[in-house]
């Protein structure tokens, strides 16, 4: 509850956004000349994957009883809003909290909401593992163990909840197994778009690197994602810089590419998520006014 109140605070949103934007703002002026064209080319597929395909995957994994009631547009807006909150919270935890809040306030049971967000997270982790297993030649085996561990934790948690807190379990049927391959495909396409964005960021610094090498560096950096941190200055970004440098990219170019990649995440989040939050706030205010008038 406390985290939800914090996420709803306009002051926290402004301060978090300013802090996260200050990191690349102080770093980029010290970097060499950058070419914007590789970034613009690579950013298009990433935005489509992030703000169109990922929300559709989330809707696909939401229990069928609610998927027919909550439209695709609703999921697109809620996902964009959640990404904005995720960028200002360590470990992207604010995104999941906001999605849970939006689902429950739309009439979905708490158990169904937890299942929806939890399945989306799990399928995303599995998709990352499968993608890197096929794409990278030297994938760290601990990454697979992490994904399997998440699955085991979810299963054990569900069994414990069924025994001690049955009210937290979903009330409706689970998503069909036929939807899982589509969700995994979306996850793989999203990971491919991230690798493409990183490739574009490296090209913007005037350097080049094999896409397969980027896959390996990206996979290795995911192991550091278990330690939370702010967007653009988390252990995951630091590990990615180290991995790219180990593969032969100059340290300054690696730092520039990772910093640019983190900074670019804010542009669509502020535009799409910010506008959606403003619309949501106005709609909520209008409904409150109507309720007061009716009373």
ABEGO torsion letter per residue (X at the ends): XAAAAAAABAAAAAAAAAAAAAAAAAAAAABBBBBAAAAAAAAAAAAAAAAAAAAAAAAAABBAAAAAABBAAAAAAAAAAAAAAAAABBGGAAAAAAAAAAAAAAGBBAAAAAAAAAAAAAAAAAAAAAAAAAABABBBAAAAAAAAAAAAAAAAAAAAAAAABAAABBABBBBBAAAAAAAAAAAAAAAAAAAAAAAAAAAAAGBBBBAAAAAAAAAAAAAAAABBBBBGABAAAAAAAAAAAAAGBBAAAAAAAAAAAAAAAAAAAAAAAAAAAAAAAAAAAAAAAAAAAAX
